[in-house]
């Protein structure tokens, strides 16, 4: 069977998986954060993530990410990611930053229903930051998996100052054929860290199941 509608990510961080060519996909994080995407080829997909305008200042956030599979063989997948993120508000105008990174996914079985992923990306200009992730997807049945993830942000250089942080997350993944839902808890690491629930709804078009023409 085709992999889960949300197989291209864990709780928040990406895996190396890319959807089949011609697939449209959509994720809704607690209604506020929305992502739409399209698989250009079997190995390359493009995602647009954004927040609706917030507050009186009408702050807008958008992120455009291109993910390309570099290796898919045996129990190992490797993908590269290139992103550009922008923040727009009346007081600050438009701020943008580019990022590059990659992710390695180690499958625990041939179908890769269970896997462990390690990823990292770094900003290209301005304040230098590195975001790292380590996560696992552990399938217990065709429709149910457990999720675990650790995400960290590390400053590189003096300009980044004390910008850093971490999130630990875990949850339950419920997957159908074209619809999926993740029920997760996020724990902000630190002495004053909060624990937050996160419900994510995902959709993938039936293009993922359309056989190739003879």
C-alpha positions in Angstrom: 0.0 0.0 0.0 1.0 3.6 -0.5 2.5 5.3 2.5 0.5 7.5 4.9 -0.8 10.9 3.7 1.5 12.6 6.2 4.6 10.3 5.6 6.7 13.3 4.4 7.0 14.5 8.0 7.0 13.5 11.6 5.3 15.7 14.2 6.9 18.9 12.8 10.2 18.0 11.1 10.4 16.5 7.6 11.3 12.9 6.7 13.1 12.1 3.4 9.9 10.7 1.9 8.4 12.5 -1.2 4.9 12.0 -2.5 4.3 10.4 -5.9 4.3 12.6 -9.0 1.2 14.6 -9.5 0.1 14.4 -5.9 -1.5 17.5 -4.2 -1.3 17.5 -0.4 -2.5 19.6 2.5 -1.9 19.9 6.2 -3.7 22.0 8.8 -2.0 22.6 12.1 -4.6 23.6 14.7 -6.3 25.7 11.9 -3.8 28.5 12.4 -0.8 27.1 10.4 -1.6 25.8 6.9 0.5 23.9 4.3 -0.2 23.1 0.7 2.1 21.2 -1.6 2.5 19.5 -5.0 4.8 16.6 -6.0 6.5 17.8 -9.2 8.1 14.4 -9.8 8.4 11.2 -7.7 11.5 12.6 -6.1 10.7 16.4 -5.8 7.9 18.2 -4.1 7.2 21.9 -3.4 5.4 23.1 -0.2 4.0 26.5 0.9 3.4 27.0 4.6 1.9 30.1 6.1 0.0 31.8 8.9 -3.0 34.1 8.2 -2.5 37.8 9.1 -2.2 38.1 12.9 -3.2 41.0 15.2 -3.6 44.7 14.5 -0.2 44.8 12.8 -1.4 42.2 10.3 1.8 40.1 10.6 2.1 37.6 7.8 4.5 34.6 7.7 5.2 32.4 4.6 7.7 29.6 3.9 8.4 28.0 0.6 10.3 24.7 0.7 11.6 22.5 -2.1 12.5 18.9 -1.1 14.4 16.5 -3.5 15.1 12.9 -2.9 18.8 12.2 -3.5 18.9 8.5 -2.6 16.2 5.9 -2.2 17.6 2.4 -1.8 17.4 -0.5 0.7 16.5 0.8 4.1 18.0 4.3 3.6 16.5 7.5 2.1 18.3 10.8 1.8 16.7 14.2 0.8 18.0 17.7 0.4 15.8 20.8 1.2 16.0 24.4 0.2 13.7 27.0 1.8 13.0 30.7 1.8 11.0 32.2 4.7 9.5 35.7 4.9 7.8 37.8 7.6 5.9 40.9 6.7 4.4 43.6 9.0 3.7 47.3 8.9 6.4 48.2 11.5 9.2 46.2 10.1 8.4 45.8 6.4 9.4 42.5 4.8 12.1 40.3 6.2 13.3 37.2 4.5 15.9 34.4 5.0 17.0 31.4 3.0 17.9 28.0 4.4 19.5 24.8 3.1 19.5 21.4 4.8 19.0 17.7 4.5 17.4 14.7 6.2 18.4 11.0 6.4 15.7 8.5 7.0 16.5 5.0 8.2 13.7 2.5 7.6 13.2 -0.2 10.2 11.4 -2.4 7.7 11.3 -2.8 3.9 8.0 -1.0 3.6 9.4 1.9 5.8 6.2 2.0 7.8 8.5 2.5 10.8 11.6 4.7 10.5 14.0 7.1 12.3 14.9 10.4 10.7 17.8 12.8 11.4 17.7 16.3 9.8 19.4 19.6 9.9 19.3 23.0 8.2 21.1 26.3 8.4 20.3 29.9 7.5 22.1 31.4 4.6 22.3 35.1 5.6 22.1 37.5 8.5 21.8 35.7 11.9 23.3 32.2 11.5 21.2 29.5 13.1 21.1 25.8 12.8 17.9 23.8 13.3 18.3 20.1 14.1 15.7 17.3 14.4 15.6 13.7 15.4 12.4 11.7 15.2 10.8 8.4 14.8 7.6 6.9 13.4 6.7 3.5 14.8 3.8 1.7 13.1 1.7 -0.7 15.2 -1.0 -1.4 12.5 -1.9 -0.3 9.0 -3.7 2.8 10.3 -2.0 3.5 13.7 1.6 4.7 14.4 3.3 6.3 17.4 5.4 9.5 16.9 8.4 10.8 18.8 10.5 13.9 18.0 13.2 16.2 19.4 13.8 19.6 17.7 16.6 22.1 18.7 17.7 25.5 17.5 21.4 26.4 18.0 23.1 29.8 17.4 26.1 29.9 15.1 28.4 32.9 15.8 28.2 35.9 18.0 25.4 37.7 16.0 22.9 35.0 17.0 23.4 35.8 20.7 21.3 33.7 23.0 18.8 32.6 20.4 18.2 28.9 21.1 15.6 26.5 22.2 14.2 23.0 22.0 10.9 21.1 21.7 10.2 17.5 22.6 7.1 16.0 21.0 5.2 12.7 20.9 1.8 11.5 19.8 -0.5 9.2 17.9 -0.8 9.0 14.1 -4.1 7.8 12.5 -3.8 7.2 8.8 -6.4 6.4 6.1 -5.9 6.3 2.4 -6.1 10.0 1.6 -6.8 11.5 5.0 -4.7 11.4 8.2 -4.7 12.9 11.7 -1.9 13.4 14.2 -2.7 13.9 17.9 0.4 15.2 19.6 1.8 16.9 22.7 4.7 19.5 22.4 6.9 20.2 25.4 9.0 23.4 25.2 12.3 22.6 26.9 13.6 24.8 29.7 12.7 25.8 33.2 9.6 27.6 32.2 8.6 25.3 29.4 5.0 24.7 28.5 3.2 21.6 27.3 0.9 22.2 24.3 -1.5 20.0 22.4 -1.3 19.9 18.6 -3.9 18.4 16.3 -2.9 18.1 12.6 -5.2 17.1 9.8 -3.6 16.0 6.5 -5.0 15.2 3.0 -3.4 13.7 -0.1 -5.0 13.5 -3.5 -5.7 10.2 -5.2 -3.0 10.9 -7.7 -0.8 8.9 -5.3 -2.7 5.8 -6.3 -3.0 6.4 -10.1 -1.1 3.7 -12.0 1.4 4.8 -14.7 0.2 4.6 -18.2 1.4 1.5 -20.1 
